[in-house]
Amino acid sequence: MTQIARAHGGKVDVLSDATETRFTFRMPATPAARE
């Protein structure tokens, strides 16, 4: 999942504690410029 998000200019964050794990996916509103 991280590779897909990065390929589109986004990122994945993970927060975890004793009772839950939370994944947040952030993607730009417009496509990332390709090199």
HELIX and SHEET records of a PDB file:
HELIX    1   1 THR A    2  ALA A    7  1                                   6    
SHEET    1   A 2 LYS A  11  SER A  16  0                                        
SHEET    2   A 2 THR A  21  ARG A  26 -1                                        
END                                                                             
